[in-house]
Amino acid sequence: MGQVGLFYGSSTGKTEAVAYQMKDLFDKAKPGLVDIANIGSTTPEQFLGYQYLICGIPTWNTGQLQDDWAIFVPKLKGKDMKGKKVAIFGLGDQNGYGFNFLDAVGTLADDLMDCGAQLWGMWSTKEYQFNESKAQVEDLFLGLGVDEEGQSERTSARLQAWVAQIVKEFEV
Ligand SMILES: Cc1cc2nc3c(=O)[nH]c(=O)nc-3n(C[C@H](O)[C@H](O)[C@H](O)COP(=O)(O)O)c2cc1C
């Protein structure tokens, strides 16, 4: 078992594809560090078995958690995540959903921090154009933002930079 669990939910496959690209980058940096799984087939015990967690989540239905995450998150209620380091990446569409861009990242971040988790992986909002986001705190997102509809040409560079950032911040 690796040290870091990378869990994703994905309704039309985009977050899944990005999650596997990210896993390849981690494998290059630190072979064997990261295990990957779909949150839709993960138990809370499996999730909480990791000290370091990466969560991949798209926003769906105008500001909502992706379905598998929406089913999973309530199962964490009352669980203790103190001392765990967590980082989130989110997929969203800034042109189509500019008033709810990456909202699920903000909601999931709040839910995990409510369980005591430490949140890492903040990312500048500078390169994005949107009106409102629950993921935004001042000039940062509470995780990496990926937009495969509007900015797919930037995804690869974003993933590389964020993976390097996470390896440093997690100190793994
Ligand atoms: C019906 C619908 C609602 C969506 N709502 C949002 C939204 O509120 N905010 C956002 O940033 N993206 C929204 N999106 C864009 C998705 O997050 C984006 O397509 C994402 O890449 C899908 O990831 P998946 O294929 O892993 O499920 C929406 C897309 C659809 C089709």
The ligand as a Gaussian input file, in Angstrom:
#p B3LYP/6-31G(d) Opt

LIG

0 1
 C      -25.405000      19.487000     -16.029000
 C      -24.026000      19.972000     -15.704000
 C      -23.833000      20.786000     -14.596000
 C      -22.552000      21.281000     -14.279000
 N      -22.406000      22.147000     -13.218000
 C      -21.191000      22.720000     -13.010000
 C      -21.024000      23.707000     -11.976000
 O      -21.951000      24.080000     -11.270000
 N      -19.785000      24.235000     -11.798000
 C      -18.708000      23.890000     -12.580000
 O      -17.615000      24.421000     -12.345000
 N      -18.843000      22.936000     -13.556000
 C      -20.040000      22.361000     -13.793000
 N      -20.178000      21.423000     -14.790000
 C      -18.997000      21.035000     -15.577000
 C      -18.369000      19.714000     -15.095000
 O      -17.828000      19.859000     -13.808000
 C      -17.245000      19.309000     -16.060000
 O      -17.820000      18.946000     -17.299000
 C      -16.377000      18.183000     -15.541000
 O      -15.248000      18.077000     -16.358000
 C      -17.107000      16.841000     -15.490000
 O      -16.262000      15.909000     -14.869000
 P      -16.531000      14.323000     -14.938000
 O      -16.508000      13.934000     -16.397000
 O      -15.368000      13.728000     -14.216000
 O      -17.832000      14.046000     -14.284000
 C      -21.446000      20.923000     -15.100000
 C      -21.650000      20.086000     -16.202000
 C      -22.912000      19.622000     -16.513000
 C      -23.089000      18.781000     -17.748000

